[in-house]
Amino acid sequence: MPAKGEEFNAVETRVRAFTEEMTQRYPKEKIVIVSHGFTVRSFAVNAVQPQDPMNMPEPENTSVTKIICAPGTLQQYLIYYNRRY
């Protein structure tokens, strides 16, 4: 853990709670979230649930990631990750 920093699993848990809340509150809306790569990676890890989350690379600055959350469920789908335009 970095000095005075937050562990990855704590960020992942916080991101999961945020995603669940937004999905319940806005089930049919499209939401754009702008964040740091570390947090974007947490969103992606929550969507795909890889065996080793630390193997997922952190996305590049200014890249775009798209995740779809199925309304009425907690199911998430990673459509694309770290796409550069």
Summary of the structure (lengths in Angstrom):
residues: 85
radius of gyration: 12.8
end to end distance: 32.5
largest distance: 39.7
contacts: 177
relative contact order: 0.17
helix: 39%
strand: 16%
